Amino acid sequence: MPDKIKNNEITLNNLILEIQSISSRISYSNTGFDFINEALKIMIRYTESSSAGFFILDEYNFDFNLKRSIPADAHDFYIETFEELTETGNIGNALQNATYLQSSSHNQEMFHLVLPIISIKSVKGLVILTSNHNYSQSELFILKLLHYFSSYIAVFIDNQILSAQNEKTQVLLDQLIASRTIELVENNTQLGEKIENLKLNLSMSVPHEVRTPINEIMGMSNYLLNSLKTKKSDVDDDIEEIITDIKNSAARLNNLFENFIYHTRLSVIATSMKDIQALHSQFCPYCESIINEQAIIRANKYSRLNDLEIHLVSSVIKIGEEYLAKLIDELVDNALKFSKEGTKILINSYIDGKMYVFSIKDLGVGIPADFLDQIGSYSQFNRMKNEQQGLGLGLAIVYKIVDLHNGEVHIDSRLGDYTNVTIKLPIVTDFNPDLI
């Protein structure tokens, strides 16, 4: 193996080990800026810089604020340096191109390296490194590594923001559940027991669902370390592929969290007669349009629009547009997820007495009979074989919505052949068009 490639692999291996080390230590810290301090020290060491400054973007007024500098007395220096680099357009160019940028001071005595901190969602901040040597003389490999490292910092900042939001949401949920629980215990012991059972199910099931994508992220890191021991080239390609996997896992985690909140909201509604009555006052005058539009939106995300075959009748049904759209989104998503591209997704509807009946059928992997007998919140089938992700939670939301609207759910499936989900919802028999 050429010495340069070998040295690059050793350098990358050492950098990853340092990242994992500070991540595991800082995870128990009270402040996320401890991680930033350690990250800046690593950047300074690998680029042989003399100092560094970390700026974070205030998303409300779009200003960059200096949060950390190493050494600490370089604070004023980096305020001035940021203004200088902004005036020369270097900051804007680095952010616009989403890559590192090298620059020098007016007197050519100092050199700067601008590293934008950009997540998959937005710009989070930037790092400015300063040295008395020209960064253009640095190894391109090192600069690329620091660019990847800046992406890792962006993910860390996103996680910090998400964690803070989750804490606020959890406080609100705890307060809401406590309030509802007191009301239910005072008026109905049976409903109070239902709330306790719900809380127990959530506390037992959710941790497992959250661990799945997190474990995948950890697994990818281990894969990177192991692969570098055997591969001689294409290091950058491997890193990009792993970053893509990390992004997809984060998206899965975000979708799971949103569905968890949605299911919790439905469960809280189910404990209040006032909320249920408000729910029953809603109706959807153009249900066929909602079904058709939501199915197309979901199919487009899988690039399978040509696989849809839709035949719908018109009616006014007793369900709000938001809840009908959520039903279709979850059912069509499952149908697309568990069937192969090129196979049809059949969506049909008809009127049966006072009920509007629609069905969504896929020609996919099917659902085992024993799973159909025990469908409940957060259940999943053939986890190891088919790697089903979130099917149980999606179906739990479907069942909860339909139950709250006095409807019915029927699932007919043959393993390895098809799955057909039929939903029945009440029709508005005394509809007045003037109410629209």
Buried (B, 14 or more C-beta within 10 A) or exposed (E): EEEEBEEBBEBBBEBBEBBBEBBEEBEEEEEBBBBBBBBBBBBBEBBEBBBBBBBBBEEEEEEBEBEBBBEEEBEEBBBEBBEBBEEEEBBEBBBEEEBBBBBBEEEEEBBBBBBBBBBEEEBBBBBBBBBEEEBEEBBEBBBBBBBBBBBBBBBBBBBBBBEEEBEEEEEEBEEEBEEBBEBBBEEEEEBBEBBEEBBEBBEEBBEEBBEBBEEBBEEBBEBBEEBBEEEEEEBEEBBEBBBEBBBEBBEBBBBBBEBBEBBBBBBBBBBBEEBBEEBBEBBBBBBBEBBBEBBEBBBEEBEBEEBBEBEBEEBBBBBBBEBBBBBBBBBBBBBBBBBEEEBBBBBBBEEEEEBBBBBBBBBBBBBEEEBEEEBEBBBBBBEEEBEBBBBBBBBBBBBBBBEBBBBEBEBBBEBEEBBBBBBBBBBBEEBEEEEE
